[in-house]
Amino acid sequence: MELFSQLNSQLNNLIWGLPMIILIVGVGIYLAYLSRVIQIRKFGQMWRETIVRTFRKEGAGEGDVSPFQAVNVALGGTVGVGNIVGVATAIATGGPGAIFWMWISGILGMGTKFFEVALGMHFRKREKNGPMMGGPMMYIQEGMGSRWKWLGFVFAVFGALAAFGIGNMVQSNAVAEGLTYFHIPTWTTGAALLFLVGLVTIGGIKRIAHVAMFCVPFMCILYMIGAIVIIFWKIAYVPAVLAGIVQHAFCPTAAVGGFTGAAVRHAVRYGVARGIFSNEAGLGSAPIAHATAMTDHPIRQAFWGIIEVLVDTIIMCTATALVILLTGVWTSGATGAALTIDGFSTLFGLKTGSALVTFCMVLTAYDTNLAWCFYGETCSAYIFGHGKTVRTIYRFLWLPFVVVGAVVKLDLVWNVADTLNGLMAIPNLIALIVLAPVVVGLIRNFELLFSGKSGQ
């Protein structure tokens, strides 16, 4: 087991090293060039096609759940540990400048997610007696041709396996550890999760979407209220903090207090890496959820992909960063969740600050568990066919691992799942490069069909 752990660690360092970061960022730049930076160029239209259209309850199209429900399922799989722990880790290792590079990865990630969702919608197919099936495996098979089906199969295998780790056991472990703050035993949490997860996942995507539509906005609003209160409390220091973020993005950060200092390369590396970890743009998981949305054109739902990254990285991650930097706790030497808790505790006190951050982590971990169950079962249905039967078996297999994750230590499981996540990204990134012109054509088609009609 020790040998396996060492081999996986070496593979993980290779997969998630500098080449992968350069590849993901490079793909983001390439897609921004092809689309003429659609995430910025069509920012106003994005709001009309998403939020405004939802409030007006305008017509949709073929699919299983509403566009808003679909994006909440996808957000359930992304908003969480990365926003709370990942941001703190980026600052603790890369200094304030890491946040600037997290913003850059977020802006590029908006475009990457746009292309992923558009392809997922365009090449989706109705599964026999089941939901819409979309995602990298489908757009590889349908878009790149049957001779590339093996690449879609590879993605699906990695996705189905990674889900049990990063989406299941790791998340239930986070919930269990978080609830120990409230003196709840891990086995009690495991038993409760077995019931709560099973109650939702057995009902499939529609039930998952209904739960996500409540849990995700509730968590985001609660967390943001706490962060905004602290930001307004320290509002006089915001300009200086923002200036410091930009300055340290291009200049080394000197050692101060418990912070050991960071070179510019560390700010770039950890900022970009934590941004990718948070929004998962390029990983290929979110298009599986978006593909179930009811819509009349792939580009409409693709705009929701931009919203997903905007909320996750630009809004939520920035809120965490400002709390940590404005309160000055970033120089304490703490890292991870402890650093974020320190920031919130500065104003709210240790008890309330810990409870707020812990509760939000618990809620997002639960959402992530639900979302990744759907991702994993969809990948399995693609591999084995016979969708309804395979999906049902996968859901029942999912539940025991929820309990296992709650009660055991998961260092190896986390590392293996992290490796599988990286392996998932490679087929998806290849497909994005090859099929990017298809999305450019879809953008032109959308503009021809709906020019002057958006949001009306």
NORBEL-V686132 format. One record per pair of residues at least 4 apart in sequence whose C-alpha atoms are under 6 Angstrom apart, sorted by the first residue. I is the first residue (numbers start at 0). J is the second residue. D is the distance in Angstrom with one decimal. If there is no record, write none. Layout:
i->I j->J d->D
i->I j->J d->D
//
This chain:
i->7 j->11 d->5.9
i->11 j->15 d->5.9
i->11 j->418 d->5.0
i->12 j->16 d->5.4
i->15 j->19 d->5.6
i->21 j->25 d->5.7
i->27 j->107 d->5.0
i->27 j->111 d->5.5
i->31 j->35 d->5.7
i->31 j->36 d->4.4
i->36 j->40 d->5.9
i->37 j->41 d->5.4
i->38 j->42 d->5.9
i->38 j->110 d->5.6
i->45 j->302 d->5.4
i->46 j->50 d->5.5
i->47 j->51 d->4.8
i->47 j->52 d->6.0
i->47 j->454 d->4.9
i->48 j->52 d->5.4
i->48 j->454 d->5.8
i->52 j->57 d->5.8
i->52 j->454 d->5.8
i->59 j->293 d->5.3
i->59 j->294 d->4.4
i->59 j->295 d->5.9
i->60 j->293 d->4.8
i->60 j->294 d->4.2
i->60 j->295 d->4.7
i->61 j->293 d->4.9
i->61 j->294 d->6.0
i->62 j->291 d->5.3
i->62 j->292 d->5.0
i->62 j->293 d->3.9
i->63 j->291 d->5.3
i->63 j->292 d->5.9
i->64 j->292 d->5.1
i->64 j->293 d->5.9
i->65 j->292 d->5.3
i->65 j->293 d->5.4
i->66 j->292 d->4.8
i->68 j->208 d->5.2
i->68 j->212 d->5.6
i->69 j->288 d->5.8
i->69 j->289 d->5.2
i->69 j->292 d->5.6
i->70 j->74 d->5.9
i->71 j->75 d->5.9
i->71 j->211 d->5.6
i->71 j->212 d->5.6
i->72 j->208 d->5.7
i->72 j->211 d->5.5
i->72 j->370 d->5.8
i->73 j->285 d->5.1
i->73 j->288 d->5.8
i->74 j->78 d->5.5
i->75 j->366 d->4.8
i->75 j->367 d->5.0
i->76 j->367 d->4.3
i->76 j->370 d->5.3
i->77 j->278 d->5.7
i->78 j->311 d->5.7
i->79 j->363 d->4.9
i->80 j->84 d->5.3
i->81 j->85 d->4.2
i->81 j->277 d->4.3
i->82 j->86 d->5.8
i->82 j->316 d->5.0
i->84 j->335 d->4.5
i->84 j->336 d->4.8
i->85 j->273 d->5.6
i->87 j->334 d->5.9
i->87 j->335 d->5.1
i->88 j->334 d->5.5
i->88 j->335 d->5.0
i->89 j->93 d->5.5
i->89 j->269 d->5.2
i->89 j->270 d->5.7
i->90 j->94 d->4.4
i->90 j->95 d->5.4
i->91 j->334 d->5.7
i->93 j->97 d->5.3
i->93 j->261 d->5.4
i->93 j->265 d->4.9
i->93 j->266 d->4.1
i->93 j->269 d->5.9
i->95 j->244 d->5.0
i->96 j->244 d->4.6
i->96 j->247 d->4.3
i->96 j->248 d->3.8
i->96 j->266 d->5.5
i->97 j->266 d->4.1
i->97 j->267 d->5.9
i->97 j->270 d->4.1
i->98 j->270 d->5.7
i->100 j->267 d->5.6
i->100 j->270 d->4.9
i->100 j->271 d->5.5
i->101 j->270 d->4.5
i->101 j->271 d->5.0
i->101 j->274 d->4.8
i->104 j->108 d->5.7
i->104 j->271 d->5.4
i->104 j->274 d->5.8
i->105 j->312 d->5.7
i->108 j->112 d->5.9
i->108 j->280 d->5.2
i->109 j->305 d->4.6
i->109 j->308 d->5.5
i->111 j->280 d->6.0
i->112 j->280 d->5.3
i->112 j->304 d->5.3
i->113 j->301 d->4.7
i->113 j->304 d->5.0
i->113 j->305 d->5.7
i->115 j->286 d->6.0
i->116 j->286 d->4.8
i->116 j->301 d->5.0
i->117 j->297 d->5.0
i->117 j->298 d->5.6
i->117 j->301 d->4.9
i->119 j->123 d->5.9
i->119 j->133 d->5.0
i->119 j->134 d->4.7
i->119 j->286 d->5.3
i->119 j->290 d->5.6
i->120 j->290 d->4.9
i->120 j->297 d->5.1
i->121 j->297 d->5.6
i->122 j->138 d->5.3
i->123 j->132 d->5.4
i->123 j->133 d->4.3
i->124 j->131 d->5.6
i->124 j->132 d->5.4
i->125 j->131 d->4.4
i->125 j->132 d->6.0
i->126 j->130 d->5.7
i->126 j->131 d->5.7
i->126 j->132 d->6.0
i->131 j->291 d->5.1
i->133 j->137 d->5.5
i->133 j->287 d->5.1
i->133 j->290 d->5.1
i->134 j->286 d->4.9
i->134 j->287 d->4.4
i->135 j->139 d->5.8
i->135 j->283 d->6.0
i->135 j->427 d->5.7
i->136 j->151 d->3.8
i->137 j->141 d->5.9
i->138 j->142 d->5.0
i->139 j->143 d->5.1
i->139 j->151 d->5.5
i->140 j->144 d->5.4
i->140 j->145 d->5.6
i->140 j->148 d->4.7
i->154 j->423 d->5.2
i->155 j->159 d->6.0
i->155 j->378 d->4.6
i->157 j->161 d->5.8
i->157 j->419 d->5.6
i->157 j->423 d->5.7
i->158 j->375 d->6.0
i->159 j->375 d->4.2
i->159 j->378 d->5.4
i->159 j->379 d->5.9
i->161 j->416 d->5.0
i->161 j->419 d->5.5
i->162 j->166 d->4.6
i->162 j->371 d->5.6
i->162 j->375 d->5.4
i->163 j->167 d->4.9
i->164 j->168 d->5.2
i->164 j->169 d->5.8
i->164 j->412 d->5.9
i->164 j->416 d->5.1
i->165 j->169 d->5.3
i->165 j->416 d->5.4
i->166 j->368 d->5.1
i->166 j->371 d->5.0
i->167 j->368 d->5.2
i->167 j->401 d->6.0
i->168 j->172 d->6.0
i->168 j->401 d->5.5
i->168 j->404 d->3.9
i->170 j->364 d->4.9
i->171 j->401 d->5.8
i->171 j->404 d->5.5
i->171 j->405 d->5.0
i->172 j->404 d->5.0
i->172 j->405 d->4.3
i->173 j->177 d->6.0
i->174 j->361 d->4.7
i->175 j->185 d->5.1
i->175 j->188 d->5.6
i->175 j->405 d->5.3
i->177 j->357 d->5.6
i->178 j->183 d->5.7
i->179 j->183 d->5.0
i->185 j->405 d->5.9
i->185 j->406 d->5.5
i->186 j->406 d->5.9
i->189 j->402 d->4.4
i->189 j->405 d->5.1
i->192 j->196 d->5.6
i->193 j->197 d->5.9
i->193 j->398 d->5.8
i->194 j->198 d->5.9
i->196 j->200 d->6.0
i->197 j->201 d->5.7
i->199 j->206 d->5.8
i->199 j->207 d->5.8
i->202 j->206 d->5.3
i->204 j->208 d->5.9
i->208 j->212 d->6.0
i->211 j->215 d->5.5
i->216 j->220 d->6.0
i->218 j->359 d->5.8
i->219 j->223 d->6.0
i->223 j->227 d->5.8
i->226 j->318 d->5.9
i->230 j->234 d->5.6
i->243 j->247 d->5.9
i->247 j->251 d->6.0
i->247 j->252 d->6.0
i->249 j->263 d->5.9
i->250 j->263 d->5.9
i->251 j->261 d->5.8
i->251 j->262 d->4.5
i->251 j->263 d->5.1
i->252 j->260 d->5.3
i->252 j->261 d->5.1
i->253 j->260 d->4.7
i->254 j->258 d->5.5
i->254 j->259 d->4.6
i->254 j->260 d->3.9
i->256 j->330 d->5.2
i->257 j->330 d->5.2
i->257 j->331 d->4.7
i->257 j->332 d->4.0
i->258 j->330 d->4.8
i->258 j->332 d->5.2
i->264 j->268 d->6.0
i->265 j->269 d->5.9
i->266 j->270 d->5.7
i->267 j->271 d->6.0
i->268 j->272 d->5.9
i->269 j->273 d->5.8
i->275 j->279 d->5.3
i->278 j->308 d->5.7
i->282 j->424 d->4.3
i->283 j->427 d->5.8
i->286 j->290 d->5.8
i->308 j->312 d->5.7
i->309 j->313 d->5.0
i->310 j->314 d->5.0
i->311 j->315 d->5.3
i->312 j->316 d->4.9
i->313 j->317 d->5.7
i->321 j->325 d->5.6
i->322 j->342 d->5.7
i->323 j->328 d->5.8
i->323 j->329 d->5.8
i->323 j->342 d->5.0
i->324 j->329 d->6.0
i->326 j->342 d->5.9
i->333 j->338 d->5.2
i->334 j->338 d->4.9
i->340 j->344 d->5.9
i->340 j->352 d->5.9
i->340 j->353 d->5.4
i->343 j->352 d->4.9
i->344 j->348 d->4.3
i->344 j->349 d->4.6
i->344 j->352 d->4.3
i->347 j->351 d->5.7
i->347 j->352 d->5.4
i->348 j->352 d->5.7
i->349 j->353 d->5.7
i->353 j->357 d->5.9
i->354 j->358 d->5.8
i->360 j->364 d->6.0
i->367 j->371 d->6.0
i->371 j->375 d->5.9
i->376 j->390 d->5.2
i->376 j->393 d->5.7
i->380 j->384 d->5.0
i->380 j->386 d->4.7
i->380 j->389 d->5.7
i->386 j->390 d->5.8
i->400 j->404 d->5.9
i->409 j->413 d->5.9
i->424 j->428 d->6.0
i->430 j->434 d->5.8
i->431 j->435 d->5.5
i->445 j->449 d->5.8
i->446 j->450 d->4.9
//
